[in-house]
């Protein structure tokens, strides 16, 4: 069980990296930075884009067959609440 959790966590981390640095950064042609741990804990922000003195926070979630629709809406509500704190 522990091995499964570690493997899934690592897979999720690698997906984030590939999505941000391998795709999104190239598409947008803008530097994307990893968020500080504090931002991740307080605001659910994994990465950010800095524009002048403002920030755009990014949260990356994997899409897979195991996630049910009610879980997605629940997660979205949690994310929305924490994202409001960053303003």
N, C-alpha and C positions, 0 to 999 in steps of 0.2 A: 504494500500500500504506500509506504513512504517513497519508494522508488518511483511509483506512478505519479505522485504529487510532484516530486523533484523534476521528473521528465516533462510533465505538463507545464510546470512553471518555467523551465528552461525553454521549451518550445514557444511559449507565449512571449518570453523575452526576445527570442530570436525573430519572431514574427514582427514585434514592435520595431526592432532595429531595421529589418529588411523593408518594412513599410515606410518608416520615416526616412532613413538615409538612402535606401535603395530606390525608392519611388517618389515619395512626396517632395523631398528636398529638390530633386531634379525637375519635377513637374513645375513647382513653384519658382524655381531658381532663386531660392532664398535660404539662408542659414537657419536650421532648426536645432535648438539646444535642448539637452536633457534638463528637466526641471529639478530643482533641489529637492531632497527628500522631504523637507518640511512642506513644500507645495503639494507633493504627492499625498502626504498624510492629511493635510488640512483641506485641500481643494480638489483632490483626485485629478491632478494634472501630471502627465508623464513627460511631456515635452512642451516647449514654448517657442514662439516667434516674437522677437522684439522689433517693434517698428517705432522709431524715435524714442519716446519715453513711455510707450504703451506696450502691453504684452497680449498675445493671443495664446491661451492655454490649449493644449491638445491632450486628449485621453484616447488611447487606442484600446479597443476591445476586439478579441477574436470572434469571428463568425464561424460556427461549426454546427453540425447536425444535432448535437446534444442540448443546445440551448432552446428552451421552450419560450413561446411568445410572452406569457405572463412574466417570466424571469427578465426578459429584455425590458419590459415596461417598468418593472420594479427597479432594475438597475438604473434606468434612465431617470427615474424620480430621485433616487439617491444622488446621482451625479449632478442633476440640476440644482438640488439643494446646496451641495457643497460648492458648485461653481458660482452661485450667488455670493458666497462669502468672499470671493477674490476681488470683487468690485471695490 
